Amino acid sequence: MIAIVKNLSELTLAHWLLRIPISVVFIQQGFSKFPVSPDDAAGYELPYLVWWFVAYGELGAGFGLLIGGIILSWKNILNSLGD
């Protein structure tokens, strides 16, 4: 059990294996909806406000995943410097 716990500490950057592909998909799908127009919203039978939130929400989610990972990695680097 102790060996498993010691090996887990080496996987501190494994979250990037999920963050990068998911954020690329969110950002790509968000940019594909630009420019946000009422005609595109009507094509999907959605109100314009919902379409606007979808487009900007996908961009925000993609960039949020990347920025969150950077902040998490930066925090780990600063913690290791302090020890």
HELIX and SHEET records of a PDB file:
HELIX    1   1 ILE A    2  LEU A    8  1                                   7    
HELIX    2   2 SER A    9  LEU A   11  5                                   3    
HELIX    3   3 TRP A   16  PHE A   31  1                                  16    
HELIX    4   4 PRO A   38  GLY A   43  1                                   6    
HELIX    5   5 TYR A   48  GLY A   82  1                                  35    
END                                                                             
